[in-house]
Amino acid sequence: MSGLLALLDDVAAIAKVASTSLDDIVGQATKAGAKAAGAVIDDAAVTPKYVHGLAAARELPIVWRIARASAFNKLVILLPVALLLGQFAPWAIPPLLILGGLYLCYEGAEKIWHALTHEESHAAIKNPELTAPEQAHLEEQRVKGAIKTDFILSAEIMTIALSQTDATAGWVMQAAVLALIAVVITAAVYGAVALIVKADDVGLHLAETGRTAFGRRLGRAVVRGMPGFMKALTIVGTAAMLWVGGNIVVHALAEMGWTWPYDTIHHAAVAVAEAVPSAAGLLEWAATAAMDGVLGVALGLLIIPLVGLLPGRGKEAGAH
């Protein structure tokens, strides 16, 4: 009997340790996921364009193909690379974060620049009637382009996540945190993308076949509201890219020893917060995000002409 009680005590102790470890994994994953919000929102905002103009029946299979590739890239390629960096070259993480932050700044600023200097031509983006082989070729190109973009954003997400994990917890804990982030973010992003790309079809079905007047009205509202929703999603995604991109660069520079940008923004945000003590926390966050965003725009605009000098980029920009 005493042996059984001792065994139960051991099981209880192991369960307690496991529970604590699980709490730590979830806590670190939540913190790291919040830091990667800009890249995550951008991923969800960018992906729906890759199914635009293709047959409705192919939308979900395309999203599924991209989601599978995204999970593979995060878990099989990027997670081991991130762990190796954390164990053997932690000094490389801040420079990589800066590169990722600059990429987000460039993407956000390029979207703003394109919106200001190009007229939207909806007629130009509609595809003519394509044959089955042409549709298959277009789908393959779209999937490859989406996977390439997702890989860049996934690399940024995993690098940000690695920088937020507890380096003293050991590589097993870091691997568990990164794996949890990879699975949850991939499921959340592509689950949201699937809902977005099928919302029009669901709304149209409700509008045409709804059994109640409310259902039909709801369907028509969804159909009418999706263009505005997509535009709002693009704006939010762009703002998030610029804010998080600037924030990443500022914090990475501080980790490398150049604290002036971080200190300047922090002191200015604190000064703004002190003006309204009752909302100090919210104001400090908003002021920091706004200044990080302005910095992100400035950095992105500086990078745009440099990217234009790269081979092939001029033609690509002209065809945008």
Disulfide bonds with the S-S distance in Angstrom:
none
